[in-house]
Amino acid sequence: MLLKTKINLKKFFLMSVPTTIFFLLFSRGWNDITGILIVYVATVLHLGMLAEAVFELVKSQVSDGHIHHVKDKIMYLFAGKLTILILSLVISRQIMGNRIIIPVINYVIQIFILTFSIRSKGRE
């Protein structure tokens, strides 16, 4: 399943990039900028993998009534997304120190932006 057919990428990035730029304004130097951008890139990958896993799970339930056909793919997507997110937070924590809350807040906002960007029947 192509993720871009389920998520309006233009809408996502039009809302996502300005919020990240807003949080970049709170940075004190290149270390903070690097940490925020690392978490932003990881967030985009994480949310894409999360959306793909959920779409696969829903699609398998609707078509087959069980998840046996996509169980491995969903497991790898969830494991991959958690690994990406945790690694980015650990790396950013090492770079930014106690100011890691800035990219974490941006991450939470990105989750809401993703929900507004998901296409549903009848809306688009």
C-alpha positions in Angstrom: 0.0 0.0 0.0 1.4 3.4 -0.9 1.5 5.7 2.1 1.1 8.8 -0.1 -2.3 7.6 -1.2 -3.5 7.6 2.4 -1.8 10.8 3.7 -2.0 14.2 2.1 1.8 14.8 2.1 1.4 18.4 0.9 -0.9 19.2 3.8 1.3 17.4 6.3 4.5 19.2 5.3 2.8 22.6 5.0 1.7 22.3 8.6 4.8 20.3 9.8 7.6 22.4 8.6 6.4 25.8 10.1 6.0 24.2 13.5 9.5 22.8 13.4 10.8 26.2 12.3 9.0 27.7 15.3 10.7 25.3 17.6 14.1 26.0 15.9 13.6 29.6 17.1 14.1 28.3 20.7 17.5 26.9 19.9 20.6 28.4 21.5 23.1 27.2 19.0 24.0 24.6 16.4 23.8 21.8 18.9 20.1 22.6 19.5 19.4 23.0 15.8 21.0 19.6 15.1 19.1 17.9 17.9 15.8 19.4 16.8 16.3 18.4 13.2 17.4 14.9 14.1 14.3 14.3 16.1 12.1 15.9 13.3 13.5 13.6 10.6 13.0 10.6 13.0 9.5 11.8 13.7 8.6 11.9 10.1 9.9 8.4 9.6 8.3 7.2 12.8 4.9 8.6 11.9 5.1 7.3 8.4 5.8 3.8 9.7 3.1 4.1 12.3 0.5 5.1 9.7 1.6 2.3 7.3 1.3 -0.3 10.1 -2.1 0.9 11.1 -3.3 1.0 7.4 -2.0 -2.5 6.9 -3.7 -3.8 10.0 -7.0 -2.2 9.1 -6.8 -3.4 5.5 -6.1 -7.0 6.6 -9.0 -6.9 9.0 -11.4 -5.6 6.3 -10.3 -7.9 3.5 -9.5 -11.2 5.3 -11.0 -10.9 8.8 -7.6 -11.8 10.4 -4.1 -10.5 10.4 -2.0 -13.6 9.6 -0.9 -12.3 6.2 0.6 -9.0 7.4 1.6 -9.9 11.0 5.4 -9.9 10.2 5.3 -6.6 8.3 3.4 -4.9 11.1 5.8 -6.3 13.7 8.8 -5.0 11.7 7.2 -1.6 11.2 6.5 -1.2 14.9 9.9 -2.4 15.9 11.6 -0.1 13.3 9.6 2.9 14.3 10.4 2.5 18.0 14.1 2.0 17.3 14.2 5.1 15.1 12.5 7.2 17.7 14.5 6.0 20.7 17.8 6.4 18.9 17.0 9.9 17.7 16.0 10.9 21.3 19.2 9.4 22.8 21.4 11.1 20.2 19.6 14.4 20.6 19.8 14.1 24.4 23.6 13.7 24.1 23.7 16.8 21.8 21.2 19.1 23.5 21.3 18.0 27.1 18.3 19.0 29.2 16.7 21.0 26.4 15.4 17.8 24.8 11.9 18.8 25.7 11.8 21.2 22.7 11.9 18.4 20.1 9.7 16.2 22.2 7.0 18.8 22.2 7.4 19.2 18.5 7.0 15.4 18.2 3.7 15.5 20.0 2.5 18.3 17.7 3.5 16.3 14.7 1.2 13.4 15.8 -1.7 15.8 15.7 -0.6 17.2 12.3 -0.5 13.6 11.0 -4.1 13.0 12.1 -5.2 16.1 10.2 -3.3 15.0 7.1 -4.9 11.5 6.8 -7.2 11.3 3.9 -10.6 9.7 4.5 -13.4 8.9 2.1 -15.6 11.9 1.3 -13.0 14.5 2.5 -10.8 14.4 -0.6 
